[in-house]
Amino acid sequence: MSYIVISSFENVATGDLQSQGEAIAVFPSEAPARTHFAARASALAAAVRTARESDANATFISWLVILHMPLEVASAEEALEDLELIIEETDTVDDPFGELVVDYQGRRYAPDAGTEYPRKDALQVLEAWLT
């Protein structure tokens, strides 16, 4: 089975801050997906610090998720297509990704403090992006 790591980093006022190709990575097993997840979490934390230096009054959101794909996927495009099908076929409207989620981490960085960014909110953003 394949695993994918999807990340998001945005300025709430202006949108996505990730470079092309950073948002999705595909792995053949869980171990390299977890390694990438940890590295990406560190990279996002550093990106938030840098962005905060440029815009001290902005609010940023970053999140990462590891998904266990039910079928083997070879590319990010194929993973996205499969996720889109999962959303279309699922009976659970509130959480179409359900048991596919292996790990999640998310933060909302306001000018005065950071808080956890709920998994449900991140997955709703992902669902909207896919549909």
MDTraj code that builds the backbone (N, CA, C; nanometers):
import mdtraj as md
import numpy as np

residues = "MET SER TYR ILE VAL ILE SER SER PHE GLU ASN VAL ALA THR GLY ASP LEU GLN SER GLN GLY GLU ALA ILE ALA VAL PHE PRO SER GLU ALA PRO ALA ARG THR HIS PHE ALA ALA ARG ALA SER ALA LEU ALA ALA ALA VAL ARG THR ALA ARG GLU SER ASP ALA ASN ALA THR PHE ILE SER TRP LEU VAL ILE LEU HIS MET PRO LEU GLU VAL ALA SER ALA GLU GLU ALA LEU GLU ASP LEU GLU LEU ILE ILE GLU GLU THR ASP THR VAL ASP ASP PRO PHE GLY GLU LEU VAL VAL ASP TYR GLN GLY ARG ARG TYR ALA PRO ASP ALA GLY THR GLU TYR PRO ARG LYS ASP ALA LEU GLN VAL LEU GLU ALA TRP LEU THR".split()
xyz = np.array([
    [0.0824, -0.1185, 0.0000],
    [0.0000, 0.0000, 0.0000],
    [0.0870, 0.1251, 0.0000],
    [0.0329, 0.2308, -0.0459],
    [0.1042, 0.3587, -0.0526],
    [0.0594, 0.4505, 0.0603],
    [0.1464, 0.5423, 0.0910],
    [0.1175, 0.6466, 0.1885],
    [0.1455, 0.7805, 0.1216],
    [0.0633, 0.8784, 0.1541],
    [0.0892, 1.0117, 0.1026],
    [0.0933, 1.1097, 0.2193],
    [0.1782, 1.2090, 0.2037],
    [0.1859, 1.3185, 0.2996],
    [0.1385, 1.4426, 0.2254],
    [0.0384, 1.5075, 0.2819],
    [-0.0144, 1.6305, 0.2249],
    [0.0066, 1.7406, 0.3271],
    [0.0579, 1.8532, 0.2799],
    [0.0789, 1.9659, 0.3705],
    [0.0142, 2.0914, 0.3136],
    [-0.0135, 2.1838, 0.4047],
    [-0.0689, 2.3119, 0.3668],
    [-0.0021, 2.4194, 0.4515],
    [0.0300, 2.5312, 0.3890],
    [0.0852, 2.6462, 0.4605],
    [0.0286, 2.7697, 0.3929],
    [-0.0488, 2.8457, 0.4677],
    [-0.1116, 2.9619, 0.4062],
    [-0.1153, 3.0818, 0.4993],
    [-0.1141, 3.1954, 0.4368],
    [-0.1449, 3.3211, 0.5018],
    [-0.2957, 3.3341, 0.4862],
    [-0.3685, 3.3472, 0.5955],
    [-0.5142, 3.3487, 0.5897],
    [-0.5640, 3.4594, 0.4961],
    [-0.4954, 3.5717, 0.4931],
    [-0.5398, 3.6847, 0.4111],
    [-0.5020, 3.6715, 0.2641],
    [-0.3886, 3.6067, 0.2352],
    [-0.3397, 3.6062, 0.0967],
    [-0.3353, 3.4696, 0.0303],
    [-0.3447, 3.3601, 0.1061],
    [-0.3491, 3.2275, 0.0449],
    [-0.2227, 3.1459, 0.0605],
    [-0.2107, 3.0445, -0.0248],
    [-0.1058, 2.9418, -0.0191],
    [0.0341, 3.0018, -0.0287],
    [0.1240, 2.9528, 0.0575],
    [0.2631, 2.9984, 0.0584],
    [0.3608, 2.8875, 0.0205],
    [0.3120, 2.7706, -0.0171],
    [0.4011, 2.6611, -0.0535],
    [0.4454, 2.6734, -0.1987],
    [0.5661, 2.6272, -0.2239],
    [0.6145, 2.6202, -0.3613],
    [0.5505, 2.5001, -0.4296],
    [0.5414, 2.5062, -0.5617],
    [0.4845, 2.3945, -0.6363],
    [0.5633, 2.2678, -0.6066],
    [0.4915, 2.1592, -0.5826],
    [0.5544, 2.0313, -0.5558],
    [0.5782, 2.0025, -0.4087],
    [0.5571, 2.0998, -0.3205],
    [0.5792, 2.0784, -0.1776],
    [0.4588, 2.0172, -0.1068],
    [0.3412, 2.0318, -0.1606],
    [0.2185, 1.9963, -0.0895],
    [0.1934, 1.8463, -0.0790],
    [0.2387, 1.7675, -0.1749],
    [0.2051, 1.6251, -0.1762],
    [0.3284, 1.5421, -0.2091],
    [0.3466, 1.4366, -0.1308],
    [0.4549, 1.3415, -0.1574],
    [0.4004, 1.2001, -0.1375],
    [0.4432, 1.1068, -0.2226],
    [0.3959, 0.9677, -0.2198],
    [0.5101, 0.8774, -0.1744],
    [0.4754, 0.7774, -0.0896],
    [0.5759, 0.6859, -0.0355],
    [0.5242, 0.5426, -0.0414],
    [0.6146, 0.4457, -0.0589],
    [0.5730, 0.3062, -0.0705],
    [0.5389, 0.2402, 0.0629],
    [0.5822, 0.3022, 0.1746],
    [0.5544, 0.2444, 0.3064],
    [0.5448, 0.3562, 0.4103],
    [0.5060, 0.3180, 0.5302],
    [0.4815, 0.4176, 0.6346],
    [0.6088, 0.4836, 0.6872],
    [0.7176, 0.4089, 0.6993],
    [0.8395, 0.4643, 0.7585],
    [0.8921, 0.5873, 0.6828],
    [0.9112, 0.5804, 0.5505],
    [0.9574, 0.7013, 0.4818],
    [0.8537, 0.8141, 0.4833],
    [0.7256, 0.7787, 0.4887],
    [0.6219, 0.8818, 0.4985],
    [0.6343, 0.9555, 0.6312],
    [0.6591, 0.8829, 0.7388],
    [0.6765, 0.9462, 0.8706],
    [0.8027, 1.0323, 0.8741],
    [0.9085, 0.9868, 0.8096],
    [1.0324, 1.0660, 0.8037],
    [1.0071, 1.1968, 0.7301],
    [0.9379, 1.1891, 0.6180],
    [0.9041, 1.3098, 0.5423],
    [0.8113, 1.4004, 0.6229],
    [0.7152, 1.3416, 0.6916],
    [0.6206, 1.4153, 0.7756],
    [0.6973, 1.4988, 0.8787],
    [0.7929, 1.4365, 0.9462],
    [0.8716, 1.5077, 1.0478],
    [0.9559, 1.6190, 0.9850],
    [1.0182, 1.5896, 0.8712],
    [1.0996, 1.6912, 0.8027],
    [1.0132, 1.8063, 0.7537],
    [0.8972, 1.7744, 0.7012],
    [0.8063, 1.8781, 0.6510],
    [0.7529, 1.9626, 0.7660],
    [0.7251, 1.9006, 0.8808],
    [0.6796, 1.9759, 0.9986],
    [0.7853, 2.0773, 1.0409],
    [0.9109, 2.0367, 1.0404],
    [1.0198, 2.1287, 1.0742],
    [1.0319, 2.2403, 0.9719],
    [1.0195, 2.2050, 0.8447],
    [1.0285, 2.3058, 0.7386],
    [0.9136, 2.4066, 0.7488],
    [0.7952, 2.3586, 0.7807],
    [0.6813, 2.4496, 0.7948],
    [0.6979, 2.5414, 0.9154],
    [0.7499, 2.4889, 1.0249],
    [0.7745, 2.5731, 1.1429],
    [0.8742, 2.6838, 1.1097],
    [0.9788, 2.6495, 1.0358],
    [1.0775, 2.7503, 0.9937],
    [1.0141, 2.8506, 0.8977],
    [0.9297, 2.8046, 0.8087],
    [0.8632, 2.8935, 0.7132],
    [0.7704, 2.9915, 0.7854],
    [0.7040, 2.9447, 0.8900],
    [0.6170, 3.0333, 0.9677],
    [0.7008, 3.1423, 1.0345],
    [0.8145, 3.1047, 1.0928],
    [0.9018, 3.2051, 1.1559],
    [0.9472, 3.3092, 1.0541],
    [0.9866, 3.2648, 0.9363],
    [1.0305, 3.3567, 0.8309],
    [0.9153, 3.4458, 0.7850],
    [0.7993, 3.3873, 0.7642],
    [0.6832, 3.4643, 0.7205],
    [0.6426, 3.5665, 0.8268],
    [0.6528, 3.5276, 0.9523],
    [0.6182, 3.6183, 1.0619],
    [0.7105, 3.7404, 1.0614],
    [0.8378, 3.7200, 1.0268],
    [0.9320, 3.8323, 1.0188],
    [0.8912, 3.9303, 0.9096],
    [0.8352, 3.8801, 0.8015],
    [0.7920, 3.9647, 0.6900],
    [0.6587, 4.0323, 0.7155],
    [0.5711, 3.9662, 0.7911],
    [0.4377, 4.0196, 0.8157],
    [0.3950, 3.9834, 0.9580],
    [0.4328, 4.0666, 1.0525],
    [0.4082, 4.0388, 1.1940],
    [0.2602, 4.0349, 1.2300],
    [0.1745, 4.0959, 1.1507],
    [0.0319, 4.1018, 1.1827],
    [-0.0517, 3.9948, 1.1130],
    [0.0101, 3.9110, 1.0342],
    [-0.0632, 3.8087, 0.9589],
    [-0.0980, 3.6892, 1.0471],
    [-0.1990, 3.6159, 1.0028],
    [-0.2339, 3.4882, 1.0646],
    [-0.2003, 3.3788, 0.9637],
    [-0.1281, 3.2784, 1.0098],
    [-0.0848, 3.1681, 0.9251],
    [-0.1461, 3.0383, 0.9759],
    [-0.1714, 2.9468, 0.8830],
    [-0.2176, 2.8129, 0.9176],
    [-0.1267, 2.7137, 0.8465],
    [-0.0817, 2.6145, 0.9226],
    [-0.0066, 2.5050, 0.8604],
    [-0.0610, 2.3735, 0.9145],
    [-0.0681, 2.2751, 0.8264],
    [-0.1085, 2.1420, 0.8688],
    [-0.0465, 2.0367, 0.7774],
    [-0.0338, 1.9168, 0.8340],
    [0.0193, 1.8011, 0.7623],
    [-0.0646, 1.6799, 0.7975],
    [-0.0793, 1.5925, 0.7007],
    [-0.1519, 1.4685, 0.7252],
    [-0.0828, 1.3556, 0.6480],
    [-0.0774, 1.2396, 0.7103],
    [-0.0342, 1.1179, 0.6414],
    [-0.1604, 1.0364, 0.6170],
    [-0.1807, 0.9976, 0.4921],
    [-0.2946, 0.9136, 0.4558],
    [-0.2449, 0.7801, 0.4024],
    [-0.3066, 0.6740, 0.4497],
    [-0.2795, 0.5391, 0.4004],
    [-0.3756, 0.5141, 0.2854],
    [-0.3232, 0.5003, 0.1664],
    [-0.4078, 0.4833, 0.0491],
    [-0.4547, 0.3384, 0.0384],
    [-0.5820, 0.3177, 0.0074],
    [-0.6339, 0.1809, -0.0016],
    [-0.5800, 0.1029, -0.1216],
    [-0.5337, 0.1760, -0.2231],
    [-0.4733, 0.1130, -0.3401],
    [-0.3342, 0.1720, -0.3621],
    [-0.2510, 0.0990, -0.4288],
    [-0.1168, 0.1472, -0.4617],
    [-0.1269, 0.2664, -0.5559],
    [-0.0517, 0.3722, -0.5265],
    [-0.0457, 0.4877, -0.6163],
    [0.1002, 0.5150, -0.6493],
    [0.1242, 0.5624, -0.7700],
    [0.2614, 0.5836, -0.8161],
    [0.3004, 0.7308, -0.8221],
    [0.2018, 0.8188, -0.8154],
    [0.2341, 0.9610, -0.8294],
    [0.1362, 1.0451, -0.7489],
    [0.1713, 1.1709, -0.7305],
    [0.0826, 1.2636, -0.6602],
    [-0.0486, 1.2798, -0.7358],
    [-0.0419, 1.2870, -0.8679],
    [-0.1634, 1.3027, -0.9478],
    [-0.2576, 1.1841, -0.9283],
    [-0.2009, 1.0641, -0.9283],
    [-0.2815, 0.9438, -0.9087],
    [-0.3420, 0.9425, -0.7682],
    [-0.2658, 0.9844, -0.6683],
    [-0.3164, 0.9909, -0.5309],
    [-0.4335, 1.0874, -0.5210],
    [-0.4209, 1.2030, -0.5845],
    [-0.5287, 1.3021, -0.5815],
    [-0.6547, 1.2493, -0.6495],
    [-0.6367, 1.1800, -0.7619],
    [-0.7514, 1.1206, -0.8311],
    [-0.8207, 1.0171, -0.7426],
    [-0.7412, 0.9331, -0.6738],
    [-0.7981, 0.8322, -0.5852],
    [-0.8717, 0.8967, -0.4680],
    [-0.8147, 1.0030, -0.4117],
    [-0.8807, 1.0726, -0.3010],
    [-1.0123, 1.1352, -0.3459],
    [-1.0132, 1.1867, -0.4656],
    [-1.1361, 1.2439, -0.5208],
    [-1.2449, 1.1358, -0.5333],
    [-1.2053, 1.0174, -0.5773],
    [-1.3002, 0.9059, -0.5868],
    [-1.3495, 0.8640, -0.4487],
    [-1.2602, 0.8630, -0.3519],
    [-1.2992, 0.8265, -0.2148],
    [-1.4053, 0.9228, -0.1636],
    [-1.3857, 1.0510, -0.1879],
    [-1.4831, 1.1517, -0.1447],
    [-1.6174, 1.1277, -0.2117],
    [-1.6155, 1.0979, -0.3403],
    [-1.7407, 1.0750, -0.4137],
    [-1.8137, 0.9504, -0.3653],
    [-1.7390, 0.8474, -0.3248],
    [-1.7986, 0.7184, -0.2908],
    [-1.8308, 0.7005, -0.1427],
    [-1.7801, 0.7874, -0.0566],
    [-1.7986, 0.7666, 0.0866],
    [-1.9396, 0.8018, 0.1315],
    [-1.9843, 0.7300, 0.2335],
    [-2.1140, 0.7577, 0.2929],
    [-2.1019, 0.8534, 0.4116],
    [-1.9804, 0.8719, 0.4607],
    [-1.9569, 0.9567, 0.5767],
    [-1.9229, 1.0966, 0.5298],
    [-2.0203, 1.1829, 0.5303],
    [-2.0032, 1.3179, 0.4786],
    [-1.9088, 1.4002, 0.5661],
    [-1.9170, 1.3836, 0.6988],
    [-1.8362, 1.4645, 0.7898],
    [-1.6879, 1.4295, 0.7869],
    [-1.6534, 1.3056, 0.7568],
    [-1.5131, 1.2643, 0.7575],
    [-1.4887, 1.1606, 0.6479],
    [-1.4801, 1.2060, 0.5220],
    [-1.4653, 1.1096, 0.4125],
    [-1.3323, 1.0351, 0.4149],
    [-1.2332, 1.0872, 0.4874],
    [-1.1021, 1.0226, 0.4893],
    [-1.0907, 0.9194, 0.6010],
    [-1.1779, 0.9305, 0.7017],
    [-1.1910, 0.8316, 0.8086],
    [-1.0642, 0.7607, 0.8496],
    [-1.0616, 0.6308, 0.8265],
    [-0.9515, 0.5461, 0.8707],
    [-0.8249, 0.5613, 0.7861],
    [-0.8301, 0.6412, 0.6811],
    [-0.7103, 0.6627, 0.5991],
    [-0.6066, 0.7486, 0.6714],
    [-0.6503, 0.8280, 0.7695],
    [-0.5595, 0.9186, 0.8396],
    [-0.4716, 0.8390, 0.9356],
    [-0.3411, 0.8472, 0.9125],
    [-0.2433, 0.7804, 0.9976],
    [-0.1895, 0.8773, 1.1036],
    [-0.1653, 1.0008, 1.0635],
    [-0.1131, 1.1014, 1.1562],
    [-0.1533, 1.2396, 1.1057],
    [-0.1646, 1.3336, 1.1993],
    [-0.2035, 1.4697, 1.1658],
    [-0.1371, 1.5667, 1.2624],
    [-0.1031, 1.6822, 1.2097],
    [-0.0498, 1.7909, 1.2914],
    [-0.0927, 1.9217, 1.2278],
    [-0.1446, 2.0146, 1.3059],
    [-0.1862, 2.1424, 1.2509],
    [-0.1801, 2.2536, 1.3539],
    [-0.1436, 2.3748, 1.3082],
    [-0.1366, 2.4917, 1.3962],
    [-0.1899, 2.6144, 1.3243],
    [-0.2517, 2.7001, 1.4024],
    [-0.2938, 2.8323, 1.3565],
    [-0.2063, 2.9307, 1.4322],
    [-0.1361, 3.0151, 1.3590],
    [-0.0431, 3.1111, 1.4168],
    [-0.0996, 3.2516, 1.4003],
    [-0.1631, 3.3028, 1.5051],
    [-0.2131, 3.4405, 1.5054],
    [-0.0982, 3.5307, 1.5505],
    [-0.1098, 3.6610, 1.5284],
    [-0.0023, 3.7515, 1.5694],
    [0.0321, 3.7435, 1.7184],
    [-0.0679, 3.7148, 1.8018],
    [-0.0436, 3.7134, 1.9461],
    [-0.0167, 3.5751, 2.0048],
    [-0.0583, 3.4669, 1.9369],
    [-0.0380, 3.3321, 1.9923],
    [-0.0701, 3.2258, 1.8886],
    [-0.0205, 3.1060, 1.9138],
    [-0.0509, 2.9921, 1.8282],
    [-0.1450, 2.8964, 1.8987],
    [-0.2304, 2.8312, 1.8207],
    [-0.3224, 2.7312, 1.8744],
    [-0.3249, 2.6112, 1.7804],
    [-0.3784, 2.5023, 1.8307],
    [-0.3950, 2.3847, 1.7458],
    [-0.4966, 2.4165, 1.6362],
    [-0.4718, 2.3646, 1.5173],
    [-0.5672, 2.3771, 1.4080],
    [-0.6377, 2.2423, 1.3977],
    [-0.7692, 2.2383, 1.4172],
    [-0.8409, 2.1109, 1.4230],
    [-0.8274, 2.0272, 1.2958],
    [-0.8083, 1.8991, 1.3154],
    [-0.7974, 1.8031, 1.2045],
    [-0.9194, 1.8116, 1.1138],
    [-1.0367, 1.8212, 1.1745],
    [-1.1602, 1.8277, 1.0959],
    [-1.1562, 1.9459, 0.9992],
    [-1.1080, 2.0611, 1.0445],
    [-1.0996, 2.1794, 0.9591],
    [-1.0023, 2.1572, 0.8435],
    [-0.8878, 2.0983, 0.8745],
    [-0.7882, 2.0729, 0.7701],
    [-0.8424, 1.9757, 0.6662],
    [-0.9090, 1.8716, 0.7100],
    [-0.9617, 1.7739, 0.6151],
    [-1.0773, 1.8302, 0.5326],
    [-1.1512, 1.9243, 0.5890],
    [-1.2550, 1.9916, 0.5104],
    [-1.1914, 2.0790, 0.4020],
    [-1.0792, 2.1450, 0.4359],
    [-1.0056, 2.2237, 0.3363],
    [-0.9547, 2.1305, 0.2265],
    [-0.8984, 2.0171, 0.2652],
    [-0.8489, 1.9207, 0.1675],
    [-0.9625, 1.8703, 0.0788],
    [-1.0750, 1.8380, 0.1383],
    [-1.1897, 1.7906, 0.0607],
    [-1.2356, 1.8963, -0.0395],
    [-1.2429, 2.0202, 0.0045],
    [-1.2847, 2.1283, -0.0854],
    [-1.1847, 2.1452, -0.1989],
    [-1.0578, 2.1310, -0.1691],
    [-0.9530, 2.1450, -0.2708],
    [-0.9638, 2.0344, -0.3755],
    [-1.0016, 1.9151, -0.3312],
    [-1.0091, 1.7993, -0.4214],
    [-1.1351, 1.7986, -0.5081],
    [-1.2395, 1.8678, -0.4642],
    [-1.3655, 1.8612, -0.5379],
    [-1.3931, 1.9876, -0.6156],
])
top = md.Topology()
chain = top.add_chain()
for i, resn in enumerate(residues, 1):
    res = top.add_residue(resn, chain, resSeq=i)
    for name in ("N", "CA", "C"):
        top.add_atom(name, md.element.get_by_symbol(name[0]), res)
traj = md.Trajectory(xyz[None], top)
